[in-house]
Amino acid sequence: QPGDATRLWRTQMEAPASEPLVYVPAGDEKGEASLLYEEARVLSRADGAVTLETLESGEVRTLPAEQLLYANELPEEGVEDMTRLNYLHEPALLANLRHRFARDHVYTYTGKICIAVNPFNWQVSKPLYVESLLRTYRRQALGELPPHVYAIAEDAYQRIADDGGSNQSVLVSGESGAGKTESVKIMMQYLAVVSMSGSQNRVASQVMATNPLLEAFGNARTSRNNNSSRFGKFIEIQFDSQRRMSGARIHIYLLEKSRVVQQASGERNYHVFYQLLRGLSAEDCAASYLDVLEMEQLRLVNQSGCTTIDGVDDGADLQKTREAMAAIDMGEEERHQVLRTLAAVLLLAQLEFDQDGEEHSSVAGAAQPLLEQAAELVAIEPADLSHALCTRRLVTRDDVVTVPLNREQSGDSRDALAKALYGKLFSWLVERCNEKLVDDSASTAFVGILDIFGSEIFATNGFE
C-alpha cells in the first residue's frame, strides 16, 4: 500500500512539539478495526505507546506510537494539491477532500491526478462548466488555476499541440455513479471549443449524438446509479495537422453480458429493452411478436422486481434512441433489424425445456410458438434453433459427435445464445458509429479518453 510507505517515513520523524490531532481506525460493532477513521487527541506517551481520546465518542485507547496518523492543519479553503500535505495518508486525503467539498471545491489535485467528488448530484454556489470559465484554462499550465477537469483536458491538448507532440490519453476511473461519463463529456466539450477557437465542432456534436444510442444499449440501473455504464469505453479523439478536431473512434471493452439474463434485486436490464416494450407502436409490437406477452411475463425484464426508474420515460427515450440511429445514417431497414434482434433475445429467454427418461432435452410443447417466432426474427429454421439449443458438438481428430443436453444444460445454452446475440449487436452498433465518426486520412494526433466502468459488488461475481 502506498500509504504504508508514507506512514513508515513519517514515523521516523520526531513527534511534533505541540501534539496535533491524529486519526485512529474506528472500531466496528465487534470491536474490530474497520476501514473508517475517527479523530483523536493525544493524552500521554509512555514506553513507545500513546494514550488517545477520540473526539466523537470520548473513548480512551492505547496504540503503539508507530501507528499514529497525524492530522494536517488545513487552511480555510483546504489544500488544492494533496502532494503538499505535511502528512500524507488515507484519512488525511479524505479529510482534505471533505473540507474542500464543504466549501464548494469539488475538484482537488494529487499531482497530475484530478479527484472529483461527484459535482453532478450536488448544488454548488458558482457554475462549474460555463464557457467563460472554460476559456480561462486555455494555455494555462496544470496547477496555475484552481483544480478542474478542464485543466486535465488542457494539459493533454497542449502536449499534442506542441511541435512534435505525442498522442495523449486520459484515464477516468471511479465507483459506479461517481460521474465518470459526465466528466468525459465535459472534457470533449473543452477540446471541441479550444481546438476550433470557439466554433461549433461537427465531430464533437456527432460523438455526443451517439451517446443516447450507446447508453440505451450499454447502460442500466444499478443499486448505485440509475444510468450506470456497464462497459468500458475508449474514445480516440482525432486532430488534424492544425490541431483541429477531425474525427473520433470508439473502442469498447467488457460489456457486462451477464446482465442480459440476470439482474440483482432492485436493478434493471439494459435500458433499451424497457424502451422497446414501452415505446413501440402496436403495429411494431405485433410484427416483432412482443404483443403476445405482458412485460411482467418476460423473464429478462421482470426478475429483479424493478422495471421503472423515477423520472424516466422509457417510451419517450426510445424516440431519442431512434434519432441517434438516424444521426449515424442508419437506414430504416437496419433500424428494423435491430429491433427484431432485441425482440428475438426477449423471446429466446422465454423458452422452457422438457427431458425424457434418458435426460435428453427438447423444447417444451407450450414453448413451440415462441421457438418459431424467435427463429423467424433471426432468420433461421425453428428445427435448427431447437437442435442448437438441445445438443452440442464434440469435434475430435477423426469425427464430429453430437451429444444431447439435459434440461439444465439447454437452459444454459439458451442464456449463452441470448448473451452472444446481444453482445454481437452492441459491437455492430459501435462499428456503425465509427463508420460515421472516423477520419484516419486527416488524423495526425489523438487524445484518448478511457471511461472504464465503475466498480460493483454482486451477489455472484465473475470475470464479466
Salt bridges, closest charged atoms under 4 A:
GLU19 OE2 - ARG45 NE 2.47
GLU38 OE2 - ARG61 NH1 3.87
GLU53 OE1 - ARG41 NH1 3.27
GLU76 OE2 - ARG103 NE 3.26
GLU77 OE1 - HIS105 NE2 2.48
GLU131 OE2 - ARG135 NH2 2.81
GLU154 OE2 - ARG138 NH1 2.73
ASP155 OD2 - ARG159 NE 3.32
GLU175 OE1 - ARG224 NH2 3.40
GLU182 OE2 - LYS185 NZ 3.33
GLU215 OE2 - LYS185 NZ 3.35
GLU236 OE2 - ARG249 NH1 3.33
GLU236 OE1 - HIS251 NE2 3.38
ASP240 OD2 - ARG244 NE 3.30
GLU256 OE1 - ARG230 NE 2.63
GLU256 OE1 - ARG259 NE 3.42
GLU267 OE1 - ARG259 NH2 3.01
ASP284 OD2 - ARG322 NH2 3.43
ASP314 OD2 - ARG268 NH1 3.09
ASP314 OD2 - ARG278 NH1 2.91
ASP317 OD1 - LYS320 NZ 3.65
ASP329 OD2 - LYS436 NZ 2.94
GLU332 OE1 - ARG335 NH2 3.85
GLU334 OE1 - ARG432 NH2 3.04
GLU358 OE1 - HIS360 ND1 3.62
ASP415 OD2 - ARG299 NH2 3.14
ASP415 OD1 - ARG414 NE 3.11
GLU435 OE1 - ARG432 NH1 3.03
ASP440 OD2 - ARG249 NH2 2.64
GLU456 OE2 - ARG230 NH1 3.80
